[in-house]
Amino acid sequence: MSIHNTHLVTRILKVSEMVCVECEKIIGEALTMLDGVSKVSSNWKKGLVMASYDLQKTRIQEVEKLLSDIGYPPSNGFIARKKLDWLHFIEKNEVDNLKHVGHCCSKPPVGA
């Protein structure tokens, strides 16, 4: 029996250049093509994109790159940049923790 463990996360990004309802459709179609993305929604009036994805298959950097490639780059303001830096840090820690294999049976870790 195969069990697939997922680690779903939802991220909200402020993007620029989103000026109409059609932009929401373009962003939604593009992001759902990324492996692991399960849900995408956008609000063109606020310039926000919400993406839910499996952290074991994709990362925020891939979402950012795809948004930039299709013409909707993440906002470059000070607060938006700091938020993205924080998300990069959080995701790196989450991925590292997901890869961690705990010790069992009172055995010391290798190399101890």
Buried (B, 14 or more C-beta within 10 A) or exposed (E): EEEEEEBEBEBEBBBBEBEEEEBBEBBBEBBEEBEBBEEBBBEBEEBBBBBBBBBBBBBBEBBBBBBEEBBBBBBEEEEBEEBBEEBBEBBEEBBEEEEEEEEEEEEEEEEE
